[in-house]
Amino acid sequence: MLSCPVPSGASVSIPVVSIVIINWNGREHLARCLASLEAQTYRDFEIIVVDNRSTDGSVSFVREHFPTVRLICNDRNLGFARANNQGIAIARGRYIVILNNDTQVVPQWLEALVCAAETHPEMGAFACLVLFNDRRDIVDSAGLTVSVLGHGIQRHLGESIDRIGDAHEVFGVSATAALFRRELLQDVGLFDEDYFIYYEDVDLAWRARLRGWRSLLVPQAIVYHAHSATVGRGSPFKKRLLTRNRLWTIAKDYHFPTLLLFLPLIAAFEWGFAILSLAQGEVAPMTGLWQGLVGLPGALRKRVRIQSTRTASFRDLAPLMHWCSSPFSAWRVRRQIGRL
């Protein structure tokens, strides 16, 4: 890792909020994201951009046009999870915000998040209302939940913004855009760097729940998201890592002995989906399943630590989990709106 010098014009005061943004060849998106942050009504924040060896001039662009941004410049692509952890490690704020580079936020976005954090000390994390950038009346994410099959599900995906209502508790927050109390991250730990990208937020949300931390959706904190702009929608890379990381998350975080009850259904789905994809000429899910199984010993070692320190029972988590429909429902919604 190469740390870029802090700009001479940067403030030496300690900000209330640190905003961490990961970038990899996303100059066009990053420009819009940073411009929307400049327009925030709440001003007590710092911006940390962690660049994963971009080749599109992103770093020079940030230095020239956004000189107060703190930069970390990696000499290779370290992935979403590890790069976010780098940004969190140097963050000075008591609130940590994770924000995708392919987002734009409304001017009152950060004010709404900080207000919610100050008003609800019982909550450890705060989810934004994420809308599709090119369909701004349709929800991309309103926090996340976990199904009984271990699938991370973006809440209200594909639904109208009118369905959201007021602030309410959710299982966890999506790493597309979220605010965390520093104390939560100190207690639970950061993103699992073995994941590289995908499901790291589901895993963190699940671990936080196991430790008794709660999350709140803040509907006024609106974010517009160019979904999968960096990696690509439905790419083999994405499908492989989604399958692999989902398996590791189940192995690490699912309560025992409840896991035994649903394990046959989990296995049937994972193998069935991988075989069906293979029959259609897609090898990525099968590759991800194989890599997940190979990596299970490492995940199980992490499980020992996670489960030994949990304070919440499955009964505590169950009301906020997804019970009524299968993961195919979310898959169909993504197909319908062309967002796989």
Secondary structure as a PSIPRED ss2 file (coil, helix, strand):
# PSIPRED VFORMAT (PSIPRED V4.0)

   1 M C   1.000  0.000  0.000
   2 L E   0.000  0.000  1.000
   3 S E   0.000  0.000  1.000
   4 C C   1.000  0.000  0.000
   5 P C   1.000  0.000  0.000
   6 V C   1.000  0.000  0.000
   7 P C   1.000  0.000  0.000
   8 S C   1.000  0.000  0.000
   9 G C   1.000  0.000  0.000
  10 A C   1.000  0.000  0.000
  11 S C   1.000  0.000  0.000
  12 V C   1.000  0.000  0.000
  13 S C   1.000  0.000  0.000
  14 I C   1.000  0.000  0.000
  15 P C   1.000  0.000  0.000
  16 V C   1.000  0.000  0.000
  17 V E   0.000  0.000  1.000
  18 S E   0.000  0.000  1.000
  19 I E   0.000  0.000  1.000
  20 V E   0.000  0.000  1.000
  21 I E   0.000  0.000  1.000
  22 I E   0.000  0.000  1.000
  23 N E   0.000  0.000  1.000
  24 W C   1.000  0.000  0.000
  25 N C   1.000  0.000  0.000
  26 G C   1.000  0.000  0.000
  27 R H   0.000  1.000  0.000
  28 E H   0.000  1.000  0.000
  29 H H   0.000  1.000  0.000
  30 L H   0.000  1.000  0.000
  31 A H   0.000  1.000  0.000
  32 R H   0.000  1.000  0.000
  33 C H   0.000  1.000  0.000
  34 L H   0.000  1.000  0.000
  35 A H   0.000  1.000  0.000
  36 S H   0.000  1.000  0.000
  37 L H   0.000  1.000  0.000
  38 E H   0.000  1.000  0.000
  39 A C   1.000  0.000  0.000
  40 Q C   1.000  0.000  0.000
  41 T C   1.000  0.000  0.000
  42 Y C   1.000  0.000  0.000
  43 R C   1.000  0.000  0.000
  44 D C   1.000  0.000  0.000
  45 F E   0.000  0.000  1.000
  46 E E   0.000  0.000  1.000
  47 I E   0.000  0.000  1.000
  48 I E   0.000  0.000  1.000
  49 V E   0.000  0.000  1.000
  50 V E   0.000  0.000  1.000
  51 D E   0.000  0.000  1.000
  52 N C   1.000  0.000  0.000
  53 R C   1.000  0.000  0.000
  54 S C   1.000  0.000  0.000
  55 T C   1.000  0.000  0.000
  56 D C   1.000  0.000  0.000
  57 G C   1.000  0.000  0.000
  58 S H   0.000  1.000  0.000
  59 V H   0.000  1.000  0.000
  60 S H   0.000  1.000  0.000
  61 F H   0.000  1.000  0.000
  62 V H   0.000  1.000  0.000
  63 R H   0.000  1.000  0.000
  64 E H   0.000  1.000  0.000
  65 H H   0.000  1.000  0.000
  66 F C   1.000  0.000  0.000
  67 P C   1.000  0.000  0.000
  68 T C   1.000  0.000  0.000
  69 V C   1.000  0.000  0.000
  70 R E   0.000  0.000  1.000
  71 L E   0.000  0.000  1.000
  72 I E   0.000  0.000  1.000
  73 C E   0.000  0.000  1.000
  74 N C   1.000  0.000  0.000
  75 D C   1.000  0.000  0.000
  76 R C   1.000  0.000  0.000
  77 N C   1.000  0.000  0.000
  78 L C   1.000  0.000  0.000
  79 G C   1.000  0.000  0.000
  80 F H   0.000  1.000  0.000
  81 A H   0.000  1.000  0.000
  82 R H   0.000  1.000  0.000
  83 A H   0.000  1.000  0.000
  84 N H   0.000  1.000  0.000
  85 N H   0.000  1.000  0.000
  86 Q H   0.000  1.000  0.000
  87 G H   0.000  1.000  0.000
  88 I H   0.000  1.000  0.000
  89 A H   0.000  1.000  0.000
  90 I H   0.000  1.000  0.000
  91 A C   1.000  0.000  0.000
  92 R C   1.000  0.000  0.000
  93 G C   1.000  0.000  0.000
  94 R C   1.000  0.000  0.000
  95 Y E   0.000  0.000  1.000
  96 I E   0.000  0.000  1.000
  97 V E   0.000  0.000  1.000
  98 I E   0.000  0.000  1.000
  99 L E   0.000  0.000  1.000
 100 N E   0.000  0.000  1.000
 101 N C   1.000  0.000  0.000
 102 D C   1.000  0.000  0.000
 103 T E   0.000  0.000  1.000
 104 Q E   0.000  0.000  1.000
 105 V E   0.000  0.000  1.000
 106 V C   1.000  0.000  0.000
 107 P C   1.000  0.000  0.000
 108 Q C   1.000  0.000  0.000
 109 W H   0.000  1.000  0.000
 110 L H   0.000  1.000  0.000
 111 E H   0.000  1.000  0.000
 112 A H   0.000  1.000  0.000
 113 L H   0.000  1.000  0.000
 114 V H   0.000  1.000  0.000
 115 C H   0.000  1.000  0.000
 116 A H   0.000  1.000  0.000
 117 A H   0.000  1.000  0.000
 118 E H   0.000  1.000  0.000
 119 T H   0.000  1.000  0.000
 120 H C   1.000  0.000  0.000
 121 P C   1.000  0.000  0.000
 122 E C   1.000  0.000  0.000
 123 M C   1.000  0.000  0.000
 124 G C   1.000  0.000  0.000
 125 A E   0.000  0.000  1.000
 126 F E   0.000  0.000  1.000
 127 A E   0.000  0.000  1.000
 128 C E   0.000  0.000  1.000
 129 L E   0.000  0.000  1.000
 130 V E   0.000  0.000  1.000
 131 L E   0.000  0.000  1.000
 132 F E   0.000  0.000  1.000
 133 N C   1.000  0.000  0.000
 134 D C   1.000  0.000  0.000
 135 R E   0.000  0.000  1.000
 136 R E   0.000  0.000  1.000
 137 D E   0.000  0.000  1.000
 138 I E   0.000  0.000  1.000
 139 V E   0.000  0.000  1.000
 140 D E   0.000  0.000  1.000
 141 S E   0.000  0.000  1.000
 142 A E   0.000  0.000  1.000
 143 G C   1.000  0.000  0.000
 144 L E   0.000  0.000  1.000
 145 T E   0.000  0.000  1.000
 146 V E   0.000  0.000  1.000
 147 S E   0.000  0.000  1.000
 148 V C   1.000  0.000  0.000
 149 L C   1.000  0.000  0.000
 150 G C   1.000  0.000  0.000
 151 H C   1.000  0.000  0.000
 152 G E   0.000  0.000  1.000
 153 I E   0.000  0.000  1.000
 154 Q E   0.000  0.000  1.000
 155 R C   1.000  0.000  0.000
 156 H C   1.000  0.000  0.000
 157 L C   1.000  0.000  0.000
 158 G C   1.000  0.000  0.000
 159 E C   1.000  0.000  0.000
 160 S E   0.000  0.000  1.000
 161 I H   0.000  1.000  0.000
 162 D H   0.000  1.000  0.000
 163 R H   0.000  1.000  0.000
 164 I C   1.000  0.000  0.000
 165 G C   1.000  0.000  0.000
 166 D C   1.000  0.000  0.000
 167 A C   1.000  0.000  0.000
 168 H E   0.000  0.000  1.000
 169 E E   0.000  0.000  1.000
 170 V E   0.000  0.000  1.000
 171 F C   1.000  0.000  0.000
 172 G E   0.000  0.000  1.000
 173 V C   1.000  0.000  0.000
 174 S C   1.000  0.000  0.000
 175 A C   1.000  0.000  0.000
 176 T C   1.000  0.000  0.000
 177 A E   0.000  0.000  1.000
 178 A E   0.000  0.000  1.000
 179 L E   0.000  0.000  1.000
 180 F E   0.000  0.000  1.000
 181 R E   0.000  0.000  1.000
 182 R H   0.000  1.000  0.000
 183 E H   0.000  1.000  0.000
 184 L H   0.000  1.000  0.000
 185 L H   0.000  1.000  0.000
 186 Q H   0.000  1.000  0.000
 187 D H   0.000  1.000  0.000
 188 V H   0.000  1.000  0.000
 189 G C   1.000  0.000  0.000
 190 L C   1.000  0.000  0.000
 191 F C   1.000  0.000  0.000
 192 D C   1.000  0.000  0.000
 193 E H   0.000  1.000  0.000
 194 D H   0.000  1.000  0.000
 195 Y H   0.000  1.000  0.000
 196 F C   1.000  0.000  0.000
 197 I C   1.000  0.000  0.000
 198 Y C   1.000  0.000  0.000
 199 Y C   1.000  0.000  0.000
 200 E H   0.000  1.000  0.000
 201 D H   0.000  1.000  0.000
 202 V H   0.000  1.000  0.000
 203 D H   0.000  1.000  0.000
 204 L H   0.000  1.000  0.000
 205 A H   0.000  1.000  0.000
 206 W H   0.000  1.000  0.000
 207 R H   0.000  1.000  0.000
 208 A H   0.000  1.000  0.000
 209 R H   0.000  1.000  0.000
 210 L H   0.000  1.000  0.000
 211 R C   1.000  0.000  0.000
 212 G C   1.000  0.000  0.000
 213 W C   1.000  0.000  0.000
 214 R C   1.000  0.000  0.000
 215 S E   0.000  0.000  1.000
 216 L E   0.000  0.000  1.000
 217 L E   0.000  0.000  1.000
 218 V E   0.000  0.000  1.000
 219 P E   0.000  0.000  1.000
 220 Q E   0.000  0.000  1.000
 221 A E   0.000  0.000  1.000
 222 I E   0.000  0.000  1.000
 223 V E   0.000  0.000  1.000
 224 Y E   0.000  0.000  1.000
 225 H E   0.000  0.000  1.000
 226 A C   1.000  0.000  0.000
 227 H C   1.000  0.000  0.000
 228 S C   1.000  0.000  0.000
 229 A C   1.000  0.000  0.000
 230 T C   1.000  0.000  0.000
 231 V C   1.000  0.000  0.000
 232 G C   1.000  0.000  0.000
 233 R C   1.000  0.000  0.000
 234 G C   1.000  0.000  0.000
 235 S C   1.000  0.000  0.000
 236 P H   0.000  1.000  0.000
 237 F H   0.000  1.000  0.000
 238 K H   0.000  1.000  0.000
 239 K H   0.000  1.000  0.000
 240 R H   0.000  1.000  0.000
 241 L H   0.000  1.000  0.000
 242 L H   0.000  1.000  0.000
 243 T H   0.000  1.000  0.000
 244 R H   0.000  1.000  0.000
 245 N H   0.000  1.000  0.000
 246 R H   0.000  1.000  0.000
 247 L H   0.000  1.000  0.000
 248 W H   0.000  1.000  0.000
 249 T H   0.000  1.000  0.000
 250 I H   0.000  1.000  0.000
 251 A H   0.000  1.000  0.000
 252 K H   0.000  1.000  0.000
 253 D H   0.000  1.000  0.000
 254 Y C   1.000  0.000  0.000
 255 H C   1.000  0.000  0.000
 256 F C   1.000  0.000  0.000
 257 P C   1.000  0.000  0.000
 258 T H   0.000  1.000  0.000
 259 L H   0.000  1.000  0.000
 260 L H   0.000  1.000  0.000
 261 L H   0.000  1.000  0.000
 262 F H   0.000  1.000  0.000
 263 L H   0.000  1.000  0.000
 264 P H   0.000  1.000  0.000
 265 L H   0.000  1.000  0.000
 266 I H   0.000  1.000  0.000
 267 A H   0.000  1.000  0.000
 268 A H   0.000  1.000  0.000
 269 F H   0.000  1.000  0.000
 270 E H   0.000  1.000  0.000
 271 W H   0.000  1.000  0.000
 272 G H   0.000  1.000  0.000
 273 F H   0.000  1.000  0.000
 274 A H   0.000  1.000  0.000
 275 I H   0.000  1.000  0.000
 276 L H   0.000  1.000  0.000
 277 S H   0.000  1.000  0.000
 278 L H   0.000  1.000  0.000
 279 A H   0.000  1.000  0.000
 280 Q C   1.000  0.000  0.000
 281 G C   1.000  0.000  0.000
 282 E C   1.000  0.000  0.000
 283 V C   1.000  0.000  0.000
 284 A H   0.000  1.000  0.000
 285 P H   0.000  1.000  0.000
 286 M H   0.000  1.000  0.000
 287 T H   0.000  1.000  0.000
 288 G H   0.000  1.000  0.000
 289 L H   0.000  1.000  0.000
 290 W H   0.000  1.000  0.000
 291 Q H   0.000  1.000  0.000
 292 G H   0.000  1.000  0.000
 293 L H   0.000  1.000  0.000
 294 V H   0.000  1.000  0.000
 295 G C   1.000  0.000  0.000
 296 L H   0.000  1.000  0.000
 297 P H   0.000  1.000  0.000
 298 G H   0.000  1.000  0.000
 299 A H   0.000  1.000  0.000
 300 L H   0.000  1.000  0.000
 301 R H   0.000  1.000  0.000
 302 K H   0.000  1.000  0.000
 303 R H   0.000  1.000  0.000
 304 V H   0.000  1.000  0.000
 305 R H   0.000  1.000  0.000
 306 I H   0.000  1.000  0.000
 307 Q H   0.000  1.000  0.000
 308 S H   0.000  1.000  0.000
 309 T C   1.000  0.000  0.000
 310 R C   1.000  0.000  0.000
 311 T C   1.000  0.000  0.000
 312 A C   1.000  0.000  0.000
 313 S C   1.000  0.000  0.000
 314 F H   0.000  1.000  0.000
 315 R H   0.000  1.000  0.000
 316 D H   0.000  1.000  0.000
 317 L H   0.000  1.000  0.000
 318 A H   0.000  1.000  0.000
 319 P H   0.000  1.000  0.000
 320 L H   0.000  1.000  0.000
 321 M C   1.000  0.000  0.000
 322 H E   0.000  0.000  1.000
 323 W C   1.000  0.000  0.000
 324 C C   1.000  0.000  0.000
 325 S C   1.000  0.000  0.000
 326 S C   1.000  0.000  0.000
 327 P H   0.000  1.000  0.000
 328 F H   0.000  1.000  0.000
 329 S H   0.000  1.000  0.000
 330 A H   0.000  1.000  0.000
 331 W H   0.000  1.000  0.000
 332 R H   0.000  1.000  0.000
 333 V H   0.000  1.000  0.000
 334 R H   0.000  1.000  0.000
 335 R H   0.000  1.000  0.000
 336 Q H   0.000  1.000  0.000
 337 I C   1.000  0.000  0.000
 338 G C   1.000  0.000  0.000
 339 R C   1.000  0.000  0.000
 340 L C   1.000  0.000  0.000
